[in-house]
Amino acid sequence: MDFTEKITQFSQRVEKIKNTLTTEEATKTSLVLPFFHLLGYDVFNPLEFVPEYTADTGTKKGEKVDYAIMQNNDPIIIIEVKTVNTELNAKHLNQLFRYFTVTKARFGILTNGIVYRFFSDLEEANKMDLMPFLEIDLLNLKSHSIIELAKFKKETFNMKGILNSASELKYTSLLKNAIAEQFNEPSEQFVRALIKNIYTGVKTQAVIDKFKALTRVAIDDYISDLLNNKLKNIISSDVPPETTKNPNASEKEYDFLIEETAALEYIKNMLNICDVSYKKTSRYAYMHISDSQYKWICRISIRQENRLFILHKFNDTDYETEYLFDEVEQLEQIKDLITDTYQKCKNM
């Protein structure tokens, strides 16, 4: 069972038991400890996972953060836990902020056992950011969030790689929020920028107000058109392999045919590398260097006419090269090309 399956099963368990938990200790025992166990940590080893870690702040002594994950006798992650029915807010964040400042940890996690907010010091060293770079909601799991969460597994934990991707995640999230705000209520500055080359008349306040209303309508229409087009593409996309399954094909071959990430996993093992991650869209799956989703190595998709995978190789000029193959083992023939692309992406 892979990590995605495990965390999905755990999410279903959380949904069943969350209403029975009424105390912080129950939240810790039933939700938080199993969560970090899923990430591969020995939650019963005080040399690795320390409960009630001392984090004295200035003149205040006896301050303790709920848990600290240790590496070489120093905390790398501190965790502050609230009861499962707690709405996490600035007050709880202030507590974690104080603890973060007086420890050597590079990551702080604030959680109520369902929502996990991941913080770091991306803006100023040893001063925790007020905005999380990652939020995991176990009752609303998203594929890209699971991929980012998997980077915190003990076996693959790479602080430098996570910090590099954390900055991208944080600012991507802020940009999404800013875009959402403009979509919901376009600002005057946003409207002026849009109509700069559209309306040549004097841009009075009355004109700006008129275009604000028009901008909201245009945005709604654009989103509607975008969704409709995507829906049409899905409806007219490839026939699911199970409807055209070759009766002579083995179950293993069939499973491979419908799972693009299996090919990516084969590539990863073939190159004997670990610093890569996958992302899967409705049309294809792609592999990238773990510290940046923009450092693509290759992607895999399925075409209706031949039901084969197509490998798109990216080099330093972003030129795409297609390779058709019937069996995953045929990728061995272009191993050197994939290795070269991997090295170029890694050194970008």
Stockholm file with secondary structure:
# STOCKHOLM 1.0

chainA/1-348         MDFTEKITQFSQRVEKIKNTLTTEEATKTSLVLPFFHLLGYDVFNPLEFVPEYTADTGTKKGEKVDYAIMQNNDPIIIIEVKTVNTELNAKHLNQLFRYFTVTKARFGILTNGIVYRFFSDLEEANKMDLMPFLEIDLLNLKSHSIIELAKFKKETFNMKGILNSASELKYTSLLKNAIAEQFNEPSEQFVRALIKNIYTGVKTQAVIDKFKALTRVAIDDYISDLLNNKLKNIISSDVPPETTKNPNASEKEYDFLIEETAALEYIKNMLNICDVSYKKTSRYAYMHISDSQYKWICRISIRQENRLFILHKFNDTDYETEYLFDEVEQLEQIKDLITDTYQKCKNM
#=GR chainA/1-348 SS CCHHHHHHHHHHHHHHHGGGCCSHHHHIIIIIHHHHHHTTCCTTCTTTEEEEEECCBTTBCSCEEEEEEEETTEEEEEEEECCTTCCCCHHHHHHHHHHHHTSCCSEEEEESSSEEEEECCSSBTTBCCSSCSEEEETTSCCHHHHHHHHTTSGGGCCHHHHHHHHHHHHHHHHHHHHHHHHHHSCCHHHHHHHHTTTCCSCCCHHHHHHHHHHHHHHHHHHHHHHHHHHHHHHHTSCCCGGGGCCTTSCHHHHHHHTCHHHHHHHHHHHHTCCSEEEEECSSEEEEEETTCTTSEEEEEEECTTTCCEEEEECCTTCCCEEEEESSGGGGGGGHHHHHHHHHHHHTC
#=GC SS_cons         CCHHHHHHHHHHHHHHHGGGCCSHHHHIIIIIHHHHHHTTCCTTCTTTEEEEEECCBTTBCSCEEEEEEEETTEEEEEEEECCTTCCCCHHHHHHHHHHHHTSCCSEEEEESSSEEEEECCSSBTTBCCSSCSEEEETTSCCHHHHHHHHTTSGGGCCHHHHHHHHHHHHHHHHHHHHHHHHHHSCCHHHHHHHHTTTCCSCCCHHHHHHHHHHHHHHHHHHHHHHHHHHHHHHHTSCCCGGGGCCTTSCHHHHHHHTCHHHHHHHHHHHHTCCSEEEEECSSEEEEEETTCTTSEEEEEEECTTTCCEEEEECCTTCCCEEEEESSGGGGGGGHHHHHHHHHHHHTC
//
